[in-house]
Amino acid sequence: MGLPGLQRLDHIGFTVPDLDEAQTFLVDVLGCEYLYSLGPFADEGMWMAEHLNVHPRATIPENRFFRLGGQAILEVFSYTAPGRRTEQPRNSDVGGHHIALYVDDLDAAVAHLRRHGVTVLGEPTASRGPHEGQRWVYFLAPWGMQFELVSYPHGRAYFRGENT
């Protein structure tokens, strides 16, 4: 039995080094809709450590919310904290991650990213096996976070009942 009442993913939160740079990228390049901001948040006790698993003296000067593709919400944080690490994890690192975005036309989306000076990692790759019918490519946000574009306009083999 799974988590009682689970319905869907609500939002994805991540921390960036510069909120204005992130907003420019998310809105002007990816096409997200800026929604609103919250903050600042700080506490002299242990609230930050107990509730957010960060240093007790960490602060959140501001966090901003963006709607992606009409439904997904991105919660983007600015933090200060003693001993804060600034390097991005790679996918192979524990805690490594990426955000995958579905697009109708992968080639047009890659061209758009390149026109905006975005680092695209290699060329689009055609998947095989259960994901046959899908193409994908990774790209980097200006602060180094990994994103992925995926497209499968005619479906993927697994969901078409072709368990190859």
Salt bridges, closest charged atoms under 4 A:
ASP10 OD1 - ARG8 NH1 3.54
ASP10 OD2 - HIS11 ND1 2.81
ASP20 OD1 - ARG64 NH2 3.01
GLU33 OE1 - ARG67 NE 3.08
GLU62 OE2 - ARG64 NE 2.95
GLU75 OE1 - HIS11 NE2 2.98
ASP93 OD1 - ARG90 NH2 3.07
ASP107 OD1 - ARG135 NH2 2.93
GLU123 OE2 - ARG114 NH2 3.31
GLU148 OE1 - HIS98 NE2 2.87
GLU162 OE1 - ARG160 NH2 3.13
